Structures are given as structure tokens and as C-alpha cells.
């Protein structure tokens, strides 16, 4: 497995244009957030029957998938893991709130589609294909890359 820095360096190759980077700062978190929402819109009967907690913040498919992808982040480094677990949990809580006021599926699918349109526009401006077309792991690297880039802004 590559190191986090190797992933970041490779990801950065197709993210040099300032417009594309700015679009990524907005669209990558929105895509991640909307995927959490889409996962939370999947019926949870199986999880409720399996775990019996009947707590929608814990028994949802976003938590299940979040636990699985957290292993990837842990392998990159403990602090990357902590950052992404925080993002996952924050996304679950905010999507839970949205789901109590609106159709979480329709909100999530709308945000997902609009954010991907933004992403592809950014890559058109960049003149480079999205990194995930080369390696699907970059779908997990993108949100972490944004956190790292924003965290180092001066």
C-alpha cells in the first residue's frame, strides 16, 4: 500500500489549476457528504434485526461503510483516521438532521449530481482526467487531500 504522502503527491498531479482546486474544496466534501446521505437512505431493517439497537444514528449503512473505509484511513496513519472518522460522524449527524426535515434520498442525489458536474467541469478546466479513473482508491483520498490542503492554508 502507498503512503498517504505518495497518494497526495499523485492526486496533486491532476489538481494544479487554481479553479479546479477551488471547485474540489467545495465539491469533494459535498460528494462525500451526499454518499453518506445516500447510504443512510437505505432501509435498515436488516441492521435493526441484527443488532437490535434501534438507534438510527448507529444502525445505518453509512456507519457500516464508514467502519470499513476507516480501516483504509487507519492504514494511512492514526491522525488521518481520526480526521476522517470525525468527518464521517459529522456527516451522519447532519444527514440525520436533513432526513428529519426533508427526503434524505432526494437531497443527497441532487447534491451528488451537482457536485459531480462541478468536479468534471473542474477537470475540464484542468485538462486532466480525475484521479479515480486511474485508481478507485482516490475516491477515498480526495476528501483527505482536501482536509490536508485546507489545514495547511496560511
C-alpha positions in Angstrom: 0.0 0.0 0.0 1.2 3.5 -0.8 1.9 6.0 1.9 -0.5 8.9 2.4 2.1 11.3 1.0 2.5 9.2 -2.1 -1.3 9.3 -2.6 -1.3 13.1 -2.1 1.5 13.6 -4.5 -0.1 11.5 -7.2 -3.5 13.1 -6.6 -1.9 16.6 -6.8 -0.7 15.9 -10.3 -4.2 16.3 -11.7 -5.0 19.1 -9.4 -2.8 22.0 -10.2 -5.2 24.6 -11.6 -6.5 27.1 -9.0 -10.0 26.9 -10.3 -10.1 23.1 -10.2 -8.6 23.1 -6.7 -11.3 25.6 -5.5 -14.0 23.5 -7.1 -12.6 20.5 -5.3 -12.6 22.2 -2.0 -16.4 22.6 -2.4 -17.4 19.5 -4.4 -15.3 16.7 -2.8 -16.8 17.3 0.6 -20.3 17.6 -0.9 -19.9 14.3 -2.7 -18.6 12.6 0.4 -21.5 14.1 2.4 -24.1 13.1 -0.2 -22.8 9.5 -0.3 -23.2 9.3 3.4 -26.8 10.5 2.9 -27.4 8.0 0.2 -26.2 5.2 2.4 -28.4 6.5 5.2 -31.4 6.3 2.9 -31.0 2.5 2.5 -33.6 0.7 4.7 -32.1 -0.5 8.0 -34.4 -3.5 8.8 -31.5 -5.9 8.5 -29.3 -3.9 10.8 -32.0 -3.4 13.3 -32.8 -7.1 13.3 -29.1 -8.0 13.6 -28.0 -5.5 16.3 -31.3 -4.6 18.0 -30.2 -1.1 19.0 -32.9 0.7 17.2 -30.8 3.8 17.1 -30.8 5.4 13.6 -27.5 7.2 14.3 -25.8 3.9 14.9 -27.8 1.4 12.8 -27.4 2.7 9.3 -25.4 1.7 6.3 -23.3 4.8 6.4 -21.9 3.7 9.7 -21.2 0.2 8.4 -19.5 1.5 5.3 -17.7 4.2 7.4 -16.3 1.5 9.6 -15.0 -0.4 6.6 -13.4 2.6 4.9 -11.9 3.8 8.3 -9.6 0.8 8.0 -8.1 2.3 4.9 -7.6 5.6 6.7 -6.1 3.9 9.7 -3.6 2.1 7.4 -2.5 5.6 6.2 -2.0 6.9 9.7 -3.7 7.4 13.0 -4.4 11.1 12.6 -5.8 10.6 9.1 -8.1 8.0 10.6 -9.2 10.4 13.4 -9.8 13.2 10.9 -11.9 11.0 8.6 -13.9 9.4 11.5 -14.8 12.9 12.6 -15.9 13.8 9.1 -17.9 10.6 8.8 -19.6 11.1 12.1 -20.3 14.8 11.4 -21.8 13.8 8.0 -24.0 11.1 9.7 -25.4 13.6 12.2 -26.0 16.3 9.7 -27.6 13.9 7.3 -29.8 12.6 10.1 -31.0 16.1 10.7 -31.7 16.6 7.0 -33.6 13.3 6.9 -35.8 14.5 9.7 -36.8 17.6 7.7 -36.5 16.5 4.0 -36.3 13.4 1.9 -32.7 12.4 2.5 -32.6 10.4 -0.7 -33.6 13.3 -2.9 -31.4 15.9 -1.2 -28.4 13.5 -1.4 -28.9 12.5 -5.0 -29.3 16.2 -6.0 -26.2 17.3 -4.1 -24.3 14.2 -5.5 -25.2 15.0 -9.1 -24.5 18.7 -8.9 -21.2 18.2 -7.2 -20.0 15.7 -9.8 -21.0 18.1 -12.5 -18.7 20.6 -10.7 -15.9 18.1 -10.4 -16.0 17.2 -14.1 -16.1 20.9 -15.0 -13.0 21.5 -12.8 -11.2 18.7 -14.5 -12.1 20.1 -17.9 -10.6 23.4 -16.8 -7.6 21.5 -15.5 -7.2 19.5 -18.7 -6.6 16.3 -16.8 -8.8 13.3 -16.1 -10.0 12.7 -12.5 -7.5 10.6 -10.5 -10.2 7.9 -9.6 -10.3 6.9 -13.2 -6.8 5.5 -12.7 -7.3 4.1 -9.2 -10.6 3.9 -7.3 -8.8 4.5 -4.0 -8.5 8.1 -5.0 -12.3 8.4 -4.2 -11.2 7.9 -0.6 -8.1 10.1 -0.9 -9.9 13.1 -2.3 -11.7 14.1 1.0 -8.5 13.5 3.0 -6.5 15.6 0.4 -9.0 18.5 0.8 -8.6 18.3 4.6 -4.9 18.4 4.4 -4.8 21.2 1.8 -7.2 23.3 3.8 -5.4 22.5 7.1 -2.1 23.8 5.6 -3.6 27.1 4.2 -1.9 30.2 5.6 
